[in-house]
Amino acid sequence: MTKEQFLKQLQAGLQKLPSEEQKDIMNDYEEHFFMGIEEGKMEEEIAHSLGSPQQIAKELLASYHLEKVENTISTGNIFRAIWAVIGLGFFNIVIVLGPFIALTALIVSGWIVGASFILSPVLVVVDSMVQPNGFAFFQLFMSILLVGLGIFIVIGMFYITKLSMKGFVRYLNFNAKLVKGGLKND
């Protein structure tokens, strides 16, 4: 593969990055070729030593999105980082997507339980309207107890959600380093 072919394939793989990032990366790889040619190497030899431009683009894309999610944790950034890490290898579908779905299900269910406990007095009022003879103070007091418990659950879920997001970002970083082979010296 020639320098031009290599750079063209790399550029195609980097289209999802901002143009400034693309220019920096392309300049770095052009410099690799320039230095290699100065050392007397052929373009094909340099391209072979650098590896697959598509895989390089996937790794750079994953690194970019992981860095972005570390700086600003948002749902969109996490999803982009997840898909970028999954793109590094087919096996990552199981390793990344499985834990993400499980963690998301646990967090969503925690929020639902907390919200339903907080809204339990509304159900007691609706029940007393539908069945006026069935009103019991026990139900009212239990619903008030559930409100207090629900408030604690919601507060706890707030902190658990923040911690889980940070932990999952760390897991994504670990997985990306593992796929790239960066854990050899760690």
For each residue, the residues with C-beta under 8 A, 3 or more apart:
1: 5 6 9 43 44 47 48
2: 5 6 43 44 47
3: 6 7 30 33 43 46 47
4: 7 8
5: 1 2 8 9 47
6: 1 2 3 9 10 29 33 43 47 50 53
7: 3 4 10 11 26 29 30 33 53
8: 4 5 11 12
9: 1 5 6 12 13 53 54 57
10: 6 7 13 14 25 26 29 53 56 57
11: 7 8 14 15 22 26
12: 8 9 15 57
13: 9 10 53 54 56 57 58 61
14: 10 11 17 21 22 25 26 57 60 61
15: 11 12 22
16: 61
17: 14 21 22 25 60 61 64
18: 21 22
19: 22 23
20: 23 24
21: 14 17 18 24 25 64
22: 11 14 15 17 18 19 25 26
23: 19 20 26 27
24: 20 21 27 28
25: 10 14 17 21 22 28 29 60
26: 7 10 11 14 22 23 29 30
27: 23 24 30 31
28: 24 25 31 32
29: 6 7 10 25 26 32 33 50
30: 3 7 26 27 33 34
31: 27 28 34 35
32: 28 29 35 36 46 50
33: 3 6 7 29 30 36 37 43 46 47
34: 30 31 37 38
35: 31 32 38 39
36: 32 33 39 41 43 45 46 49
37: 33 34 40 41 43 46
38: 34 35
39: 35 36
40: 37
41: 36 37 45 46 49
42: 45 46
43: 1 2 3 6 33 36 37 46 47
44: 1 2 47 48
45: 36 41 42 48 49
46: 3 32 33 36 37 41 42 43 49 50
47: 1 2 3 5 6 33 43 44 50
48: 1 44 45
49: 36 41 45 46
50: 6 29 32 46 47 53 56
51: 55 56
52: 55 56
53: 6 7 9 10 13 50 56 57
54: 9 13 57 58
55: 51 52 58 59
56: 10 13 50 51 52 53 59 60
57: 9 10 12 13 14 53 54 60 61
58: 13 54 55 61 62 84 87 88
59: 55 56 62 63 88 176 180
60: 14 17 25 56 57 63 64
61: 13 14 16 17 57 58 64 65 84 87
62: 58 59 65 66 81 84 85 87 88 176
63: 59 60 66 67 176
64: 17 21 60 61 67 68 84
65: 61 62 68 69 77 80 81 84 85
66: 62 63 69 70 81 84 85 169 172 173 176
67: 63 64 70 71
68: 64 65 71 72 77 80 81
69: 65 66 72 73 74 77 78 80 81 169 172
70: 66 67 73 169 173
71: 67 68
72: 68 69 77
73: 69 70 77 78 165 166 169
74: 69 77 78
75: 78 79
76: 79 80
77: 65 68 69 72 73 74 80 81
78: 69 73 74 75 81 82 165 168 169
79: 75 76 82 83
80: 65 68 69 76 77 83 84
81: 62 65 66 68 69 77 78 84 85 169 172
82: 78 79 85 86 96 97 100 172
83: 79 80 86 87
84: 58 61 62 64 65 66 80 81 87 88
85: 62 65 66 81 82 88 92 96 172 175 176 179
86: 82 83 92 93 96 97
87: 58 61 62 83 84 92
88: 58 59 62 84 85 92 176 179 180
89: 92 179
90: 93
91: 94 95
92: 85 86 87 88 89 95 96 97 175 179
93: 86 90 96 97
94: 91 97 98
95: 91 92 98 99 175
96: 82 85 86 92 93 99 100 172 175
97: 82 86 92 93 94 100 101
98: 94 95 101 102
99: 95 96 102 103 168 171
100: 82 96 97 103 104 168
101: 97 98 104 105
102: 98 99 105 106
103: 99 100 106 107 164 168
104: 100 101 107 108
105: 101 102 108 109
106: 102 103 109 110
107: 103 104 110 111 157 160 161 164
108: 104 105 111 112
109: 105 106 112 113
110: 106 107 113 114 153 156 157 160
111: 107 108 114 115 154 157 161
112: 108 109 115 116
113: 109 110 116 117 150 153
114: 110 111 117 118 150 151 153 154 156 157
115: 111 112 118 119 150 154
116: 112 113 119 120 150
117: 113 114 120 146 147 149 150 153
118: 114 115 146 147 150 151 154
119: 115 116 122 123 150
120: 116 117 123 124 142 143 146 147 150
121: 124 125 140 143 144 147
122: 119 125 126
123: 119 120 126 127 143
124: 120 121 127 128 139 140 143
125: 121 122 128 129
126: 122 123 129 130
127: 123 124 130 131 134 135 139
128: 124 125 131 132 134 135
129: 125 126 132
130: 126 127
131: 127 128 134 135
132: 128 129 135
133:
134: 127 128 131
135: 127 128 131 132 139 140
136: 139 140
137: 140 141
138: 141 142
139: 124 127 135 136 142 143
140: 121 124 135 136 137 143 144
141: 137 138 144 145
142: 120 138 139 145 146
143: 120 121 123 124 139 140 146 147
144: 121 140 141 147 148
145: 141 142 148 149
146: 117 118 120 142 143 149 150
147: 117 118 120 121 143 144 150 151
148: 144 145 151 152
149: 117 145 146 152 153
150: 113 114 115 116 117 118 119 120 146 147 153 154
151: 114 118 147 148 154 155
152: 148 149 155 156
153: 110 113 114 117 149 150 156 157
154: 111 114 115 118 150 151 157 158
155: 151 152 158 159
156: 110 114 152 153 159 160
157: 107 110 111 114 153 154 160 161
158: 154 155 161 162
159: 155 156 162 163
160: 107 110 156 157 163 164
161: 107 111 157 158 164 165
162: 158 159 165 166
163: 159 160 166 167
164: 103 107 160 161 167 168
165: 73 78 161 162 168 169
166: 73 162 163 169 170
167: 163 164 170 171
168: 78 99 100 103 164 165 171 172
169: 66 69 70 73 78 81 165 166 172 173
170: 166 167 173 174
171: 99 167 168 174 175
172: 66 69 81 82 85 96 168 169 175 176
173: 66 70 169 170 176 177
174: 170 171 177 178 183
175: 85 92 95 96 171 172 178 179
176: 59 62 63 66 85 88 172 173 179 180
177: 173 174 180 182 183 186
178: 174 175 181 182 183
179: 85 88 89 92 175 176
180: 59 88 176 177
181: 178 184
182: 177 178 186
183: 174 177 178 186
184: 181
185:
186: 177 182 183
